[in-house]
């Protein structure tokens, strides 16, 4: 079964750091571009970051550029998001999502991991 | 950056009725890069439509997408109880992915 499973969320103080992970299974992870998408409590979806299959290309939303870093380890079938200088407005559920180029869409999503930035 | 606007914000309908959801872009979007997602409370989004009009795997044919340029539509021909949810349109362009604010379809 094709699956994505996020981990690493939790409560962090403003200014702190957190590293999210996303474990992929059931498909050839190294063949797909991957993304992080977040959703603040009671709000809509916000794309955060994209990484190509071989890590040659990364994109970031303006709201996190210079603050977050996306990476991946194809040998470990894992996607990461390093989040630094966290602010209250970064509080959200963070989803990893597979980008399927043949459809130009996010076709597989994880269940999400909650990040709460609060003192 | 392309901004997506969805209307209405909330659509109150009864099971069996037809739902028409609108997604309007601030500038022209390639149909190839326009998708629709469904999200139920406490769940991750699910891909419904890609390429503006193609149904994703396993999506019932009561869901259909149409449109081009700046105006796109998601239609649910006859609402089933499981269709009451929030629907988002999404586009990709110029190294950016953007989502609309969503339309909530609730039970009248």
Interface residues (C-beta under 8 A of the other chain):
Chain A: X35 X37 X44 X45 X46 X47 X50 X59 X61 X62 X95 X103 X104 X105 X106 X107 X109 X110 X111 X112
Chain B: X1 X32 X33 X35 X37 X39 X44 X45 X46 X47 X50 X51 X54 X56 X88 X90 X92 X95 X96 X97 X98 X99 X100 X101 X102
